[in-house]
Amino acid sequence: MDTRLREPHEYSGSVGPVTGDYVLARVSMVKNTLSTPEQSREVKTMQMLESQSSIRVMLIDDYQLLRSGLERLIEEEAGMHVVAQADCVEEALLQLETTPVDIIVIHLKQTGLSGIEMTQRLVINHPEARVIVMIPLGLGVLPSRMMRAGACAYITPCVPPEEMLWTIHLVQSGQRYISPRIAAKLEKVSLTENRTSPFDLLSERELQVALMLIDSQKVTLISEKLRLSRKTVYSYRYRIFDKLALSSDVELTILAVKHGLSDASSLVELS
């Protein structure tokens, strides 16, 4: 029997757990072949590891259908369980007060707080949990910002099931990961641009307001969501335009599309 600890990519078919199969195999082997006091202590140690090997996952997404699909995928994987689900970060933070988790999978396209701020709140309040962010391929400045915010992995919702499971195992082992499709997108942007994205000039709050403006949200709605006065939102809007040398929301959206921060559908909404 091969009882060595295998890497995730060494499993055939579905990506097997990094530690679960190893622990189960070792427990079975030790129980069947050993009987001395020292060996009995090893059995107890292995049994303890076995009980601790399950990866506890929380899903955060306002789309119940997507959460249900992810839950089924994860529950079918040995040594991995969904222990909590939430529609938004606010609900997740409440659940995390009483439900310990190892991995948090969050879909970035959420209402309310921006993905960057949502990630920061999760990491600051629960540093023991590792965050995996899912987002559509239309990117730009966000991946580096998200990593700085504390995310351990950055993937698209259309990744194969095996990659989703492998990402959870990889992040649980303490490593970071960016989906190849996202990495290819970033490389393409960097090859076509001789400088960094102009959106890197913005502060975290300015970027948050800019993303909401690009999403065609009105100043009144932005002020309500961010709990800021309309005057403050207009001040952020002015600073965004000044830093990016723009004069209108349309120009802001065009720039966002050019740098992969949004897609062309945003322009249709503004027309």
PAKOLDO-239823 format. One record per residue: x, y, z of N, C-alpha, C, O, CB in turn; residue in three letters. Coordinates in steps of 0.1 Angstrom, whole numbers, plus 5000, padded with zeros to 4 digits. Glycine has a CB too. Layout:
# residues N
XYZXYZXYZXYZXYZala;...
//
This chain:
# residues 271
500949885000500050005000500950125000501850145008499050005012met;500650224991501350344990500850445001499750504999501350404976asp;501550475012501050555022501750695023501550765033501150485036thr;502550725013503150855013502150965011501050945005504250865002arg;502451085015501651205014501751255000502751304996501951315024leu;500651244992500751284978500351424976499551484984499851194969arg;500851484965500451614961499051604954498751504949501451684952glu;498251714954496951714949496951664934496051594930496251854949pro;497951704926497851674912498251524910498051474898498851754904his;498651454920498951314918497751214919497851104916500051274929glu;496651274923495451184924494851174910494851264902494451244934tyr;494351054907493651034894492151064896491651054907493850884889ser;491551104885490151144885489951264894490551364892489351024891gly;488951254903488751364912489951394921490651304924487551344921ser;490151514924491351554932491151504946490251564953491651704931val;491851414951491751354964492251454974493051544971492351224965gly;491951434987492451524998493951505000494451394998491651495011pro;494551615004495951615005496351525017497351455017496551755007val;495551535028495951465040495051345044495451255050496051555052thr;493751355040492751265044493051115040493051035049491451295038gly;493351095028493650955023494850895030494950785034493850945008asp;495850985032497150945039496850895053497250795057498151055038tyr;496050985060495750955074494950825075495250735084495051065081val;493950805067493050685067493950565065493750465071491950695057leu;494750575055495650455052496550425063496750305066496450485039ala;497150525069498050495080497350435092497850345099498750625084arg;496150485095495350435107495050295104495250205113494050515109val;494550255092494250125089495450025090495349925096493650115075ser;496550075085497749985085498249965099498649855103498850055077met;498250075107498750065121497849975129498349895137498950195127val;496549985128495649905135495749755132495649675141494149955132lys;496049725120496149585116497449515119497549395119495849575101asn;498549595121499849535123500549565136501549495138500749585112thr;500049655144500849695156499949675168498749685168501249835155leu;500649635180499949615192500649655205500149645215499549465193ser;501949695204502749735215502149875221501449945214504149755212thr;502549905234502050035239502450155231501650245228502550055253pro;503750155226504150265218503350275205503050375200505650255215glu;503150155199502350145187500850185189500250245180502350005181gln;500350155201499050205204498950355205497950415201498550135218ser;499950415210499950565211499950615197499350725194501250615219arg;500650555187500650595173499350585167498850675160501750515165glu;498550475171497250465166496350575171495650635163496650325171val;496450615184495650725189496050855182495150935179495950735204lys;497350875180497750995173497151005159496651105155499251005172thr;497250895152496650885138495150915139494550975130496950755132met;494450855149493050875150492651025152491751075147492450785161gln;493551085160493351235163493551315150492751395147494351285173met;494551275142494751345129493651315120493251405112496051295123leu;493051195120491951165111490751255114490151295105491551015113glu;490451275127489351355131489551505127488551575126489051345146ser;490851545126491151685123491351705108491651825104492351725131gln;491251605100491751615086490651675077490951725066492051485081ser;489451685081488351735073488451885071488651955081486951695079ser;488451935059488452075056487152135057486152095050489152095042ile;486952235065485652295068485552425058486352515059485452335083arg;484552425050484352525040483152605042482052555045484352465026val;483252735040482052835040481952885026482952925020482252945051met;480652895021480352955008479653085010478653095017479552855000leu;480153185003479453315003479053354989479953384981480353425010ile;477753364986477353404973475853434974475053364981477553294963asp;475353534967473953574968473153484957471953504956473753714965asp;473853404950473153314940473053174947474053104948473953304927tyr;471853134951471653014958471952894949472452784954470253004964gln;471652904936471952794927473452764926473852644926471352834913leu;474252864925475652844925476152784938477052694938476452974922leu;475652834949476052774962475752624963476452544968475452854974arg;474552594958474052454959474952364950475352254954472652444954ser;475352414938476252334930477652314936478152204936476452404917gly;478152424942479452404949479352314962480252234964479952544954leu;478252324969478052244980478052094977478752014983476752274988glu;477352064966477351924962478751874957479151764961476351904950arg;479451954950480751924946481751894958482451794958481352034937leu;481651984967482551974979482151854988483051784993482552104987ile;480851834990480451724998480751584993480951495000478951735001glu;480851584979481251454973482751424974483151314971480851454958glu;483551524978484951504980485251454994484851525004485751634976glu;486051344995486351295008487251395016488151455010487151155007ala;486951405029487751495037487451635036488251725039489151465035gly;486251675030485951815028484451835030483651755025486351855014met;484051935038482651955041482252105041483052185045482251895054his;481052135036480552265037479852285050478852215053479552305025val;480352365059479752385073478952505074478252525084480952385083val;479052595064478252725065478052785052478952775043478952825075ala;476952855050476652925038476053065041475353075051475752845028gln;476353165033475753295035475553375022476153345012476753375044ala;474553465022474253545011475253655009475453704998472853595012asp;475753705020476653825020477653815031477553725040475753955021cys;478653905031479653905042479053935055479553875065480754005038val;478154025056477554065069476953935076477153915088476454165068glu;476253855068475653735073476753635077476753565087474653665063glu;477853625068478953535071479653565084479953475091479953545059ala;479853695086480553735098479853695111480453655121480753885098leu;478453705110477653655121477853505124477953455135476153695119leu;477853425113477953285114479353245119479453145126477653215100gln;480353315115481753285118481953305133482953255139482653365110leu;481153375140481253395155481053265162481653245173480253495160glu;480253175156479953045163480352925154480352805160478453035166thr;480752945142481052825133482452845128482752925119480052815121thr;483452765133484852775128484952715114484352615111485752705138pro;485752775105485952725092487352735088488152815094485052805081val;487852655078489152665074489352745061490252815059489652525071asp;488352725052488352795039487052875037485952825039488552685028ile;487152995031485953075027486053095012487053155007485953205035ile;485053045005484953064991483853174989482753164992484552934983val;484353284983483453404981483353444966484353454960483853524990ile;482153464961481953514948482053664949481253734956480553464942his;482953724941483153874942482053954938481854064943484453904934leu;481253904929480153984923478953994934478053924932479653934910lys;479154074944478254084955477654224955478254324950478854054968gln;476454234961475854374963476454424976476954354984474254364964thr;476354554978476854614990478254654989478754714980476554525002gly;479054604999480454634999481254584987480854474982481054585012leu;482254644983483054594972483854474976483954444988484054704967ser;484254394966484954274969486154284977486554204986485254204956gly;486954394975488154424982487854444997488454385006488854544976ile;486854525000486554555014485954435020486154405032485554675014glu;485154355013484554235019485654135023485654075033483654165009met;486654125014487754035017488554085029488954005038488754025005thr;488854215029489554265041488854245054489454215064489754415039gln;487554255054486754235066486854095071486954065083485254275064arg;486753995061486853855065488253825071488353755081486553775053leu;489253875064490653845069490953915082491553845091491653895058val;490554035084490854105096490054045108490654025119490454255095ile;488854005106488053945117488253805119488053755130486553975114asn;488753735109488953585110490253545103490153485092487753505105his;491353585108492653555101492953405100493853365093493753625108pro;492253325109492553185108491953115096492353005093491953115121glu;491053185089490453125077491153175065491653295065488953165077ala;491253095055491853135042490753165032489753085031492853025037arg;490953275024489853315015490253285000491353314996489653465017val;489253224993489353194979488353284972487153284976489153044976ile;488753374963487853464956487553414942488453374935488453604955val;486253414939485753384925485353504919484553584925484653274925met;485753524906485253644899485253614884486153544879486153774902ile;484353674876484453664862485753714856486453784862483253734855pro;486053674844487353694838487653844835488753884834487453624825leu;486553934835486854074833487554134844486954164854485554144830gly;488854144844489654184855490354314853489754414848490654084858leu;491654324857492454454855493254474867494254394870491554574853gly;492954574875493754604887493354514899494154504908493554754891val;492254444898491754384910492554264915492654254928490354334907leu;493154174907493854064913494954104923494954044934494453984902pro;495754194920496854234929496254304941496754274952497854324922ser;495254384939494554444951493954334960494054354972493454544946arg;493354234954492754134962493754054970493454024981491854044953met;494854024963495953954971496454034982496653984993497053914961met;496554164980497054254991495954265002496254285014497354394986arg;494754244998493654255008493654125016492954125027492354265001ala;494354025012494453905020493953775014493953665020493753925033gly;493353785002492953654995494053564992495153604989492153694982ala;493853434993494853334991494753274977495753224972494753225001cys;493653294971493453234957492453324949491553384955493053084957ala;492653314936491853404927491553314915492353284907492653534923tyr;490253284914489753194903488553244896487853334902489553044908ile;488153194885486953224878485853124882486153014885487153234863thr;484553164881483453064884483452954874482752854877482153134885pro;484052964863483952864852485152764852485352694843483852924839cys;485852754863486952664864486452524865485352504870487852684877val;487152414860486652284861486552234875487252294884487652184854pro;485652144878485452104892486752054899487052084911484451984893pro;487651984891488851934897489752054901490452044911489651854886glu;489752164893490552284897490052344910490752394918490652384886glu;488752354911488152414923488552334935488952394945486552414922met;488452204935488852114946490352124949490752134961488451974944leu;491052124939492552134940492952264946493852274955493252114927trp;492252374942492552504948492252514963493052564971491652614941thr;491152444967490852434982491952364989492452405000489552364984ile;492452254984493552174990494752254990495452255001493752044982his;495052324980496352404979496352514989497352534996496552464965leu;495252584990495152704999495152645013495752715022493852774997val;494552535016494552475029495952445034496252445046493652355030gln;496752405024498152375027499052495029500252485032498752285016ser;498452615028499252735031499752805018500552905020500352705040gly;499452765006499952824994498952914988497752914991500352714984gln;499352994978498553084971498353044956499152964951499153234971arg;497253084950496953034937496253144929495353204934496152904937tyr;496553154916495853234906495453144894496353084889496653364902ile;494253144891493753054880494553094867494853204864492253074877ser;494952984859495753014847495053114837495753194831495952884839pro;493753104836493053194827493153344832493353434824491553164827arg;493153364845493353494851494853544848495053654844492953504866ile;495753444851497153474849497453514834498253604832498053364853ala;496853444825496953474811496453604807497053684799496353364802ala;495253644813494653774811495553884816495753984809493353784818lys;496153864828497053964834498353984825498854094823497353924848leu;498853864820500053874812499753944799500554024794500553724809glu;498553924793498253994781498154144783498554214775496853934776lys;497454174794497354324797498754384799499054494794496554344810val;499654314806500954364809501854374796502654464795501754274819ser;501554284787502354294774501854404765502654464758502154164767leu;500554444766500054554758500254684764500154784757498554524755thr;500454684777500654814784502054824789502554734795499654824796glu;502654944786504054964791504055024805505155044810504855054781asn;502955044811502855094824501855024832501054944826502655254824arg;501755054845500754984853499355044850499255154843501054994868thr;498354984854496955034852496855164859497255184870495954934857ser;496155264852495955394858495055384871495155464880495255484849pro;494255274872493455254884494255224896493855234907492455144881phe;495555184894496455174906496755304913497255304924497755104901asp;496455414906496655544913495655574923495855664932496655654902leu;494555504923493455524932493655454946494255354947492155484926leu;493155524956493155454969492055344969491255334960492855564981ser;492055274980491055164981489655214980488755164973491255084994glu;489355324988488055384988487655444974486555434969487855484999arg;488655514968488455574955488155464945487255474936489655654951glu;488855354945488655244936487255184938486555144929489655134938leu;486855174951485455124954484455204948483455154942485355114970gln;484555344950483555434944483555424929482555424922483855574949val;484755414923484955404908484255284903483555294893486455404904ala;484355164910483755044905482255054906481555004897484154924914leu;481755124916480255144917479755244906478655224901479855204931met;480555344903480155434892480255354878479355374870481155554891leu;481255274876481355194864480155104863479655064852482655114864ile;479655054875478454964875477155044873476054994876478454884888asp;477255174869476055264867475255294879474055314878475155194856ser;475855284891475155324903475255474905476255534903475755244915gln;474055524909473955674911474655714924474855634933472455714911lys;474955844925475655894937474755864950475355834960475956044936val;473455884949472555864960472655724965472755704977471155904957thr;472655634956472755484960474155454966474155384976472455394948leu;475155514960476555484965476655534979477255474988477555554956ile;476155654982476155714995475455635005475855615017475655854995ser;474355575001473555485011474355355013474455315025472155455005glu;474955295003475655165005476855185013477255105021475955104991lys;477555295011478855315018478655395031479655415038479855385009leu;477455435033477155515045478055645045478655685056477455435058arg;478055715034478755835033477755945028476655915023479955825022leu;478056065031477256175026477356185011478356145005477556315033ser;476356245004476456264990477656354986478256344976475156324984arg;477856454995478956544993480356474993481156504985478956655004lys;480456375002481656295003481856214990482956204985481656215015thr;480756154985480856074973481256154961482056114953479456004971val;480656274960480956364949482456404950483156424940480056494950tyr;482956424963484356454965485256344960486256364953484656484979ser;484956214963485656104958485556094942486556064936485155964964tyr;484456124937484256124922485156224916485756194905482756144919arg;485256344922486056444916487556404917488256424907485956584924tyr;487956344928489356304929489656194919490856184914489656254943arg;488756104917488955994907489156054893490056014886487755894907ile;488256144889488356204876489656284875490356284864487156304874phe;490056354886491356424885492556334884493456364875491456514898asp;492656224891493756134890493856064877494956044872493656034902lys;492656034871492655964859492556054846492456004835491455864859leu;492456184849492356284838491056254830491156244817493556274829ala;489956244836488656214830487756334833487956414842488056084835leu;486556334826485656444828484156384829483256464832485656544817ser;483956254828482556204829482556054833483655984832481856224816ser;481456004837481255864840481455774828481955664829479855844846asp;481055824816481255754803482755734801483155624797480555824792val;483555834802484955824800485555724810486455644807485655964801glu;485055724822485555634833485255494829486055404830484855664846leu;484055464823483655334819484455284807484855174807482155324816thr;484755374798485555344786486955304791487455204786485655454776ile;487555374800488855344805488855214812489755134811489355454815leu;487755184820487655054827487554934817488254834820486455054836ala;486854954806486754844796488154824790488554714788485754884785val;488854934787490154924781491154844789491954774784490655064778lys;491054864802492054804811491454674818491954624828492454894822his;490354624812489854494817489154494830488954394836490954394818gly;488754614835488054624848486554614846485854594856488354764854leu;486054614834484654604831484554544817485554534810483854734833ser;483354514813483154464799482354564791481854664797482554324799asp;482154544778481454644770480054654773479454754769481554594755ala;479454564780477954574784477754704793476654754793477554454791ser;478754744800478654864808478454984800477655074804479954884817ser;478954984788478755104779477355104773476755214771479755094767leu;476754984771475454984766474455034777473555104773475054834763val;474755004790473855054800473955204801472955264805474354994814glu;475055264798475155414799474555484787474255604788476655444800leu;474455414776473955474764472455504764471855554755474255394752ser;
//
